[in-house]
Amino acid sequence: MFIDRRQFEREIIDIPGRYEAKGKWQECHIDDISEDGIGLEGVTKLHAGEVIKVEFRGKTFETKVVYVEGEHAGVKLVNPTDEDRQWLSEQKNIK
């Protein structure tokens, strides 16, 4: 049984982004966001526990990979500030 431990509600979106893992930037799509996490689509060779950077809409976050399923990964922000959370919350309303 899967237990959803999310503290913040996520919003389904579809915007371009990119991630940096092992010193190399890769293109991806951001498919959901919450105030403390981001869903990535189109990723390769990521592993749970890995720390990566995620960038979209001009902002970059340090994140930790929580899970990977095929080309989808869920990441959680590492030490997010109140400003980071506010910015992410605002992005939910921009389509």
MMTF fields as JSON, N, C-alpha, C and O atoms, coordinates in Angstrom:
{
  "mmtfVersion": "1.0.0",
  "mmtfProducer": "UNKNOWN",
  "numBonds": 379,
  "numAtoms": 380,
  "numGroups": 95,
  "numChains": 1,
  "numModels": 1,
  "chainsPerModel": [1],
  "groupsPerChain": [95],
  "chainIdList": ["A"],
  "bondAtomList": [4, 2, 8, 6, 12, 10, 16, 14, 20, 18, 24, 22, 28, 26, 32, 30, 36, 34, 40, 38, 44, 42, 48, 46, 52, 50, 56, 54, 60, 58, 64, 62, 68, 66, 72, 70, 76, 74, 80, 78, 84, 82, 88, 86, 92, 90, 96, 94, 100, 98, 104, 102, 108, 106, 112, 110, 116, 114, 120, 118, 124, 122, 128, 126, 132, 130, 136, 134, 140, 138, 144, 142, 148, 146, 152, 150, 156, 154, 160, 158, 164, 162, 168, 166, 172, 170, 176, 174, 180, 178, 184, 182, 188, 186, 192, 190, 196, 194, 200, 198, 204, 202, 208, 206, 212, 210, 216, 214, 220, 218, 224, 222, 228, 226, 232, 230, 236, 234, 240, 238, 244, 242, 248, 246, 252, 250, 256, 254, 260, 258, 264, 262, 268, 266, 272, 270, 276, 274, 280, 278, 284, 282, 288, 286, 292, 290, 296, 294, 300, 298, 304, 302, 308, 306, 312, 310, 316, 314, 320, 318, 324, 322, 328, 326, 332, 330, 336, 334, 340, 338, 344, 342, 348, 346, 352, 350, 356, 354, 360, 358, 364, 362, 368, 366, 372, 370, 376, 374],
  "bondOrderList": [1, 1, 1, 1, 1, 1, 1, 1, 1, 1, 1, 1, 1, 1, 1, 1, 1, 1, 1, 1, 1, 1, 1, 1, 1, 1, 1, 1, 1, 1, 1, 1, 1, 1, 1, 1, 1, 1, 1, 1, 1, 1, 1, 1, 1, 1, 1, 1, 1, 1, 1, 1, 1, 1, 1, 1, 1, 1, 1, 1, 1, 1, 1, 1, 1, 1, 1, 1, 1, 1, 1, 1, 1, 1, 1, 1, 1, 1, 1, 1, 1, 1, 1, 1, 1, 1, 1, 1, 1, 1, 1, 1, 1, 1],
  "groupList": [{"groupName": "MET", "atomNameList": ["N", "CA", "C", "O"], "elementList": ["N", "C", "C", "O"], "formalChargeList": [0, 0, 0, 0], "bondAtomList": [1, 0, 2, 1, 3, 2], "bondOrderList": [1, 1, 2], "singleLetterCode": "M", "chemCompType": "L-PEPTIDE LINKING"}, {"groupName": "PHE", "atomNameList": ["N", "CA", "C", "O"], "elementList": ["N", "C", "C", "O"], "formalChargeList": [0, 0, 0, 0], "bondAtomList": [1, 0, 2, 1, 3, 2], "bondOrderList": [1, 1, 2], "singleLetterCode": "F", "chemCompType": "L-PEPTIDE LINKING"}, {"groupName": "ILE", "atomNameList": ["N", "CA", "C", "O"], "elementList": ["N", "C", "C", "O"], "formalChargeList": [0, 0, 0, 0], "bondAtomList": [1, 0, 2, 1, 3, 2], "bondOrderList": [1, 1, 2], "singleLetterCode": "I", "chemCompType": "L-PEPTIDE LINKING"}, {"groupName": "ASP", "atomNameList": ["N", "CA", "C", "O"], "elementList": ["N", "C", "C", "O"], "formalChargeList": [0, 0, 0, 0], "bondAtomList": [1, 0, 2, 1, 3, 2], "bondOrderList": [1, 1, 2], "singleLetterCode": "D", "chemCompType": "L-PEPTIDE LINKING"}, {"groupName": "ARG", "atomNameList": ["N", "CA", "C", "O"], "elementList": ["N", "C", "C", "O"], "formalChargeList": [0, 0, 0, 0], "bondAtomList": [1, 0, 2, 1, 3, 2], "bondOrderList": [1, 1, 2], "singleLetterCode": "R", "chemCompType": "L-PEPTIDE LINKING"}, {"groupName": "GLN", "atomNameList": ["N", "CA", "C", "O"], "elementList": ["N", "C", "C", "O"], "formalChargeList": [0, 0, 0, 0], "bondAtomList": [1, 0, 2, 1, 3, 2], "bondOrderList": [1, 1, 2], "singleLetterCode": "Q", "chemCompType": "L-PEPTIDE LINKING"}, {"groupName": "GLU", "atomNameList": ["N", "CA", "C", "O"], "elementList": ["N", "C", "C", "O"], "formalChargeList": [0, 0, 0, 0], "bondAtomList": [1, 0, 2, 1, 3, 2], "bondOrderList": [1, 1, 2], "singleLetterCode": "E", "chemCompType": "L-PEPTIDE LINKING"}, {"groupName": "PRO", "atomNameList": ["N", "CA", "C", "O"], "elementList": ["N", "C", "C", "O"], "formalChargeList": [0, 0, 0, 0], "bondAtomList": [1, 0, 2, 1, 3, 2], "bondOrderList": [1, 1, 2], "singleLetterCode": "P", "chemCompType": "L-PEPTIDE LINKING"}, {"groupName": "GLY", "atomNameList": ["N", "CA", "C", "O"], "elementList": ["N", "C", "C", "O"], "formalChargeList": [0, 0, 0, 0], "bondAtomList": [1, 0, 2, 1, 3, 2], "bondOrderList": [1, 1, 2], "singleLetterCode": "G", "chemCompType": "PEPTIDE LINKING"}, {"groupName": "TYR", "atomNameList": ["N", "CA", "C", "O"], "elementList": ["N", "C", "C", "O"], "formalChargeList": [0, 0, 0, 0], "bondAtomList": [1, 0, 2, 1, 3, 2], "bondOrderList": [1, 1, 2], "singleLetterCode": "Y", "chemCompType": "L-PEPTIDE LINKING"}, {"groupName": "ALA", "atomNameList": ["N", "CA", "C", "O"], "elementList": ["N", "C", "C", "O"], "formalChargeList": [0, 0, 0, 0], "bondAtomList": [1, 0, 2, 1, 3, 2], "bondOrderList": [1, 1, 2], "singleLetterCode": "A", "chemCompType": "L-PEPTIDE LINKING"}, {"groupName": "LYS", "atomNameList": ["N", "CA", "C", "O"], "elementList": ["N", "C", "C", "O"], "formalChargeList": [0, 0, 0, 0], "bondAtomList": [1, 0, 2, 1, 3, 2], "bondOrderList": [1, 1, 2], "singleLetterCode": "K", "chemCompType": "L-PEPTIDE LINKING"}, {"groupName": "TRP", "atomNameList": ["N", "CA", "C", "O"], "elementList": ["N", "C", "C", "O"], "formalChargeList": [0, 0, 0, 0], "bondAtomList": [1, 0, 2, 1, 3, 2], "bondOrderList": [1, 1, 2], "singleLetterCode": "W", "chemCompType": "L-PEPTIDE LINKING"}, {"groupName": "CYS", "atomNameList": ["N", "CA", "C", "O"], "elementList": ["N", "C", "C", "O"], "formalChargeList": [0, 0, 0, 0], "bondAtomList": [1, 0, 2, 1, 3, 2], "bondOrderList": [1, 1, 2], "singleLetterCode": "C", "chemCompType": "L-PEPTIDE LINKING"}, {"groupName": "HIS", "atomNameList": ["N", "CA", "C", "O"], "elementList": ["N", "C", "C", "O"], "formalChargeList": [0, 0, 0, 0], "bondAtomList": [1, 0, 2, 1, 3, 2], "bondOrderList": [1, 1, 2], "singleLetterCode": "H", "chemCompType": "L-PEPTIDE LINKING"}, {"groupName": "SER", "atomNameList": ["N", "CA", "C", "O"], "elementList": ["N", "C", "C", "O"], "formalChargeList": [0, 0, 0, 0], "bondAtomList": [1, 0, 2, 1, 3, 2], "bondOrderList": [1, 1, 2], "singleLetterCode": "S", "chemCompType": "L-PEPTIDE LINKING"}, {"groupName": "LEU", "atomNameList": ["N", "CA", "C", "O"], "elementList": ["N", "C", "C", "O"], "formalChargeList": [0, 0, 0, 0], "bondAtomList": [1, 0, 2, 1, 3, 2], "bondOrderList": [1, 1, 2], "singleLetterCode": "L", "chemCompType": "L-PEPTIDE LINKING"}, {"groupName": "VAL", "atomNameList": ["N", "CA", "C", "O"], "elementList": ["N", "C", "C", "O"], "formalChargeList": [0, 0, 0, 0], "bondAtomList": [1, 0, 2, 1, 3, 2], "bondOrderList": [1, 1, 2], "singleLetterCode": "V", "chemCompType": "L-PEPTIDE LINKING"}, {"groupName": "THR", "atomNameList": ["N", "CA", "C", "O"], "elementList": ["N", "C", "C", "O"], "formalChargeList": [0, 0, 0, 0], "bondAtomList": [1, 0, 2, 1, 3, 2], "bondOrderList": [1, 1, 2], "singleLetterCode": "T", "chemCompType": "L-PEPTIDE LINKING"}, {"groupName": "ASN", "atomNameList": ["N", "CA", "C", "O"], "elementList": ["N", "C", "C", "O"], "formalChargeList": [0, 0, 0, 0], "bondAtomList": [1, 0, 2, 1, 3, 2], "bondOrderList": [1, 1, 2], "singleLetterCode": "N", "chemCompType": "L-PEPTIDE LINKING"}],
  "groupTypeList": [0, 1, 2, 3, 4, 4, 5, 1, 6, 4, 6, 2, 2, 3, 2, 7, 8, 4, 9, 6, 10, 11, 8, 11, 12, 5, 6, 13, 14, 2, 3, 3, 2, 15, 6, 3, 8, 2, 8, 16, 6, 8, 17, 18, 11, 16, 14, 10, 8, 6, 17, 2, 11, 17, 6, 1, 4, 8, 11, 18, 1, 6, 18, 11, 17, 17, 9, 17, 6, 8, 6, 14, 10, 8, 17, 11, 16, 17, 19, 7, 18, 3, 6, 3, 4, 5, 12, 16, 15, 6, 5, 11, 19, 2, 11],
  "groupIdList": [1, 2, 3, 4, 5, 6, 7, 8, 9, 10, 11, 12, 13, 14, 15, 16, 17, 18, 19, 20, 21, 22, 23, 24, 25, 26, 27, 28, 29, 30, 31, 32, 33, 34, 35, 36, 37, 38, 39, 40, 41, 42, 43, 44, 45, 46, 47, 48, 49, 50, 51, 52, 53, 54, 55, 56, 57, 58, 59, 60, 61, 62, 63, 64, 65, 66, 67, 68, 69, 70, 71, 72, 73, 74, 75, 76, 77, 78, 79, 80, 81, 82, 83, 84, 85, 86, 87, 88, 89, 90, 91, 92, 93, 94, 95],
  "secStructList": [7, 7, 7, 7, 7, 7, 1, 1, 7, 7, 3, 3, 3, 3, 3, 3, 3, 3, 3, 3, 3, 6, 6, 3, 3, 3, 3, 3, 3, 3, 3, 3, 3, 7, 1, 1, 3, 3, 3, 3, 3, 1, 7, 7, 1, 7, 7, 6, 6, 7, 3, 3, 3, 3, 3, 3, 6, 6, 3, 3, 3, 3, 3, 3, 3, 3, 3, 3, 3, 6, 6, 3, 3, 3, 3, 3, 3, 1, 1, 7, 7, 2, 2, 2, 2, 2, 2, 2, 2, 2, 2, 6, 6, 7, 7],
  "xCoordList": [0.834, 0.0, 0.877, 1.799, 0.597, 1.357, 0.749, -0.458, 1.574, 1.127, 1.668, 2.882, 0.787, 1.191, 1.63, 0.815, 2.904, 3.449, 3.662, 4.354, 3.089, 3.285, 2.709, 1.595, 3.497, 3.046, 2.242, 1.339, 2.574, 1.932, 1.247, 1.726, 0.126, -0.601, 0.141, 0.664, 0.179, 0.864, -0.107, -1.308, 0.436, -0.337, 0.251, 1.463, -0.603, -0.157, 0.088, -0.791, 1.281, 1.644, 2.45, 2.761, 2.787, 3.632, 4.463, 4.021, 5.663, 6.545, 7.95, 8.332, 8.717, 10.074, 10.973, 10.79, 11.931, 12.915, 14.175, 14.315, 15.084, 16.295, 16.828, 16.483, 17.677, 18.264, 19.746, 20.178, 20.513, 21.942, 22.265, 22.006, 22.836, 23.252, 24.633, 24.884, 25.509, 26.878, 27.57, 28.325, 27.309, 27.979, 27.449, 28.042, 26.331, 25.796, 24.33, 23.515, 24.008, 22.628, 21.861, 22.382, 20.603, 19.713, 18.367, 17.907, 17.749, 16.409, 15.376, 15.566, 14.284, 13.181, 11.917, 11.94, 10.832, 9.595, 9.248, 9.427, 8.755, 8.242, 6.768, 6.013, 6.343, 4.941, 4.096, 2.871, 4.729, 3.965, 4.905, 6.111, 4.314, 5.095, 4.264, 3.033, 4.974, 4.379, 5.39, 6.434, 5.105, 5.998, 7.298, 8.212, 7.395, 8.65, 9.115, 10.057, 8.456, 8.858, 8.485, 7.656, 9.128, 8.939, 8.912, 9.704, 8.007, 7.958, 8.627, 8.327, 9.527, 10.268, 9.898, 9.795, 9.7, 9.409, 10.49, 10.892, 10.961, 11.984, 13.394, 14.339, 13.532, 14.853, 15.477, 14.78, 16.786, 17.503, 18.61, 19.213, 18.862, 19.986, 20.0, 21.071, 18.835, 18.774, 18.487, 17.9, 18.904, 18.714, 18.212, 18.621, 17.333, 16.827, 18.0, 18.948, 17.918, 18.957, 19.972, 20.731, 19.994, 20.947, 20.547, 19.36, 21.522, 21.276, 21.537, 22.61, 20.53, 20.631, 20.122, 19.478, 20.418, 19.86, 18.736, 18.824, 17.668, 16.545, 16.323, 16.305, 16.154, 15.957, 14.734, 14.56, 13.899, 12.79, 12.344, 12.441, 11.846, 11.385, 12.402, 12.04, 13.687, 14.742, 15.206, 15.994, 14.74, 15.128, 15.705, 15.213, 16.746, 17.419, 17.302, 17.464, 17.017, 16.858, 17.794, 18.017, 18.337, 19.046, 17.992, 17.204, 17.98, 16.951, 17.566, 18.713, 16.765, 17.153, 16.11, 14.911, 16.558, 15.656, 15.005, 15.695, 13.676, 12.926, 12.581, 12.687, 12.167, 11.85, 12.046, 12.02, 12.241, 12.351, 11.498, 11.598, 10.656, 9.85, 9.983, 9.35, 10.792, 11.017, 11.685, 12.775, 11.016, 11.556, 10.958, 11.096, 10.307, 9.723, 10.463, 10.826, 10.682, 11.321, 10.617, 10.151, 10.546, 10.046, 11.206, 11.956, 11.356, 12.451, 11.904, 10.84, 12.636, 12.267, 13.35, 14.537, 12.943, 13.909, 14.767, 14.281, 16.046, 16.983, 17.015, 17.378, 16.639, 16.65, 15.952, 16.573, 14.675, 13.978, 13.753, 13.48, 13.872, 13.587, 12.105, 11.404, 11.633, 10.25, 10.037, 8.968, 11.06, 10.964, 10.827, 10.043, 11.593, 11.481, 10.067, 9.475, 9.523, 8.167, 7.13, 6.199, 7.288, 6.357, 6.423, 5.39, 7.647, 7.821, 7.165, 6.452, 7.402, 6.788, 5.275, 4.588, 4.753, 3.309, 2.734, 1.678, 3.425, 2.972, 2.994, 2.168, 3.931, 4.051, 2.849, 2.546, 2.176, 1.014, -0.088, -0.878, -0.141, -1.222, -0.861, -1.703, 0.385, 0.823, 0.724, 1.345, -0.022, -0.186, 0.593, 0.571],
  "yCoordList": [-1.18, 0.0, 1.241, 1.35, 2.192, 3.427, 4.473, 4.712, 5.087, 6.158, 7.468, 7.622, 8.421, 9.724, 10.58, 10.925, 10.922, 11.694, 13.156, 13.877, 13.599, 14.985, 15.946, 15.769, 16.961, 18.003, 19.061, 19.678, 19.269, 20.289, 19.637, 18.637, 20.208, 19.682, 20.018, 21.121, 19.058, 19.297, 19.777, 19.52, 20.478, 20.967, 20.348, 20.397, 19.767, 19.178, 20.313, 21.144, 20.346, 21.362, 20.685, 19.498, 21.421, 20.898, 22.051, 22.786, 22.205, 23.276, 22.722, 21.74, 23.337, 22.868, 23.177, 24.172, 22.311, 22.513, 21.759, 21.218, 21.73, 20.942, 20.555, 21.157, 19.536, 19.076, 18.801, 18.48, 18.934, 18.684, 17.534, 17.584, 16.5, 15.326, 14.916, 14.828, 14.67, 14.244, 15.233, 14.837, 16.53, 17.577, 17.828, 18.604, 17.183, 17.34, 17.779, 17.171, 18.851, 19.331, 18.56, 18.288, 18.207, 17.487, 18.208, 18.742, 18.22, 18.791, 17.819, 16.604, 18.359, 17.539, 18.394, 19.55, 17.832, 18.576, 18.496, 17.46, 19.593, 19.627, 19.272, 19.984, 18.173, 17.769, 17.974, 17.863, 18.269, 18.695, 19.403, 19.154, 20.296, 21.013, 21.148, 21.168, 21.237, 21.608, 22.529, 22.824, 22.977, 23.899, 23.249, 23.948, 21.935, 21.301, 20.192, 19.465, 20.057, 19.002, 19.294, 20.156, 18.543, 18.735, 17.364, 16.486, 17.185, 15.98, 16.239, 17.232, 15.363, 15.507, 14.384, 13.227, 14.716, 13.734, 13.836, 14.934, 12.676, 12.65, 12.584, 13.091, 11.967, 11.849, 10.492, 9.526, 10.442, 9.188, 9.054, 10.041, 7.837, 7.482, 8.212, 8.542, 8.464, 9.024, 7.903, 6.881, 8.102, 7.092, 7.746, 8.856, 7.059, 7.557, 7.862, 7.084, 9.002, 9.43, 10.369, 11.026, 10.438, 11.296, 12.769, 13.094, 13.65, 15.09, 15.691, 15.51, 16.418, 17.039, 18.473, 18.859, 19.255, 20.601, 20.534, 19.815, 21.302, 21.4, 22.875, 23.704, 23.194, 24.586, 24.709, 23.928, 25.677, 26.032, 27.443, 27.913, 28.113, 29.494, 30.399, 31.283, 30.164, 31.041, 30.837, 31.635, 29.79, 29.537, 28.129, 27.193, 27.988, 26.703, 26.258, 27.056, 24.971, 24.391, 23.201, 22.441, 23.046, 21.819, 20.855, 21.201, 19.642, 18.667, 17.303, 17.038, 16.44, 15.051, 14.158, 14.344, 13.204, 12.286, 11.363, 10.669, 11.368, 10.537, 9.199, 8.152, 9.236, 7.991, 8.18, 9.302, 7.085, 7.072, 5.923, 4.799, 6.207, 5.184, 5.421, 6.328, 4.622, 4.822, 6.16, 6.431, 7.0, 8.326, 9.411, 10.596, 9.032, 9.997, 9.923, 8.842, 11.092, 11.14, 12.177, 13.202, 11.897, 12.851, 13.317, 12.503, 14.633, 15.184, 16.087, 16.689, 16.169, 17.012, 18.063, 17.756, 19.314, 20.38, 20.137, 19.672, 20.455, 20.371, 21.749, 22.74, 21.809, 23.053, 24.223, 25.267, 24.075, 25.183, 26.343, 26.141, 27.552, 28.744, 29.077, 28.515, 29.977, 30.444, 31.097, 30.959, 31.815, 32.437, 31.383, 31.55, 30.293, 29.193, 28.647, 28.47, 28.379, 27.815, 28.776, 28.355, 30.066, 31.067, 31.104, 31.139, 31.096, 31.136, 29.923, 30.06, 28.737, 27.519, 27.575, 27.155, 28.084, 28.209, 29.117, 28.825, 30.208, 31.124, 30.481, 30.81, 29.568, 28.914, 28.006, 27.726, 27.554, 26.688, 27.382, 26.728, 28.705, 29.467, 29.992, 30.586, 29.784, 30.24, 29.059, 28.022, 29.199, 28.114, 28.388, 27.583],
  "zCoordList": [0.0, 0.0, 0.0, 0.809, -0.913, -1.024, -0.105, -0.139, 0.705, 1.589, 1.051, 0.915, 0.739, 0.232, 1.411, 2.266, 1.461, 2.576, 2.208, 2.927, 1.117, 0.695, 1.723, 2.217, 2.029, 2.943, 2.188, 2.751, 0.903, 0.09, -1.099, -1.634, -1.507, -2.657, -3.943, -4.101, -4.856, -6.12, -7.18, -7.109, -8.164, -9.3, -10.558, -10.772, -11.39, -12.651, -13.644, -13.871, -14.232, -15.217, -16.319, -16.219, -17.354, -18.422, -18.959, -19.842, -18.424, -18.866, -19.085, -18.448, -19.974, -20.206, -19.012, -18.311, -18.806, -17.755, -18.101, -19.197, -17.157, -17.333, -15.969, -14.952, -15.967, -14.721, -14.938, -16.045, -13.865, -13.922, -12.991, -11.788, -13.579, -12.812, -13.295, -14.497, -12.362, -12.698, -13.627, -14.515, -13.417, -14.179, -15.571, -16.321, -15.946, -17.291, -17.235, -16.541, -17.981, -18.053, -19.117, -20.198, -18.796, -19.706, -19.755, -18.746, -20.911, -21.056, -20.489, -20.54, -19.95, -19.453, -19.441, -19.864, -18.963, -18.747, -17.272, -16.632, -16.747, -15.381, -15.497, -16.158, -14.86, -15.019, -13.765, -13.824, -12.637, -11.469, -10.502, -10.478, -9.704, -8.693, -7.422, -7.45, -6.327, -5.048, -4.374, -4.955, -3.182, -2.511, -2.046, -1.608, -2.134, -1.727, -2.67, -2.354, -3.831, -4.747, -6.179, -6.468, -7.085, -8.517, -9.186, -8.844, -10.136, -10.944, -12.277, -12.94, -12.676, -13.928, -14.879, -14.471, -16.131, -17.166, -18.236, -18.622, -18.716, -19.747, -19.178, -19.784, -18.032, -17.398, -17.709, -18.02, -17.62, -17.813, -16.783, -16.363, -16.39, -15.522, -14.181, -13.671, -13.609, -12.263, -11.276, -11.635, -10.034, -9.004, -7.72, -7.378, -7.02, -5.742, -4.818, -4.716, -4.152, -3.228, -3.853, -3.141, -5.167, -5.88, -5.72, -5.747, -5.556, -5.465, -6.841, -7.417, -7.366, -8.687, -8.602, -7.626, -9.637, -9.77, -10.791, -11.787, -10.528, -11.451, -11.741, -10.832, -13.03, -13.429, -14.323, -15.258, -14.039, -14.92, -14.605, -13.472, -15.648, -15.532, -14.845, -14.068, -15.144, -14.668, -13.239, -12.733, -12.577, -11.197, -11.08, -11.711, -10.272, -10.091, -8.64, -7.717, -8.453, -7.122, -6.96, -7.902, -5.761, -5.423, -4.902, -4.022, -5.45, -5.099, -4.858, -5.218, -4.235, -4.014, -4.673, -4.467, -5.454, -6.146, -5.108, -4.362, -5.072, -4.144, -4.789, -4.151, -6.062, -6.766, -8.262, -8.768, -8.954, -10.412, -10.921, -10.427, -11.914, -12.587, -14.08, -14.621, -14.75, -16.176, -16.435, -15.932, -17.23, -17.539, -16.645, -16.945, -15.567, -14.628, -13.302, -12.838, -12.694, -11.376, -10.522, -11.019, -9.242, -8.27, -7.418, -6.878, -7.296, -6.507, -5.414, -5.559, -4.335, -3.198, -3.037, -3.14, -2.782, -2.604, -1.374, -0.343, -1.497, -0.384, 0.282, -0.353, 1.549, 2.324, 1.628, 1.428, 1.253, 0.591, 1.559, 2.742, 1.035, 1.828, 1.712, 0.871, 2.54, 2.429, 1.064, 0.47, 0.56, -0.763, -1.856, -2.79, -1.739, -2.711, -2.723, -3.788, -1.554, -1.459, -2.026, -2.713, -1.74, -2.257, -3.779, -4.448, -4.329, -5.773, -6.424, -7.417, -5.869, -6.413, -6.334, -7.266, -5.242, -5.097, -6.19, -6.751, -6.488, -7.527, -8.912, -9.764, -9.138, -10.445, -10.731, -11.891, -9.692, -9.891, -10.674, -11.354, -10.579, -11.209, -12.585, -13.258, -13.019, -14.346, -15.299, -15.066, -16.331, -17.311, -18.56, -19.491]
}
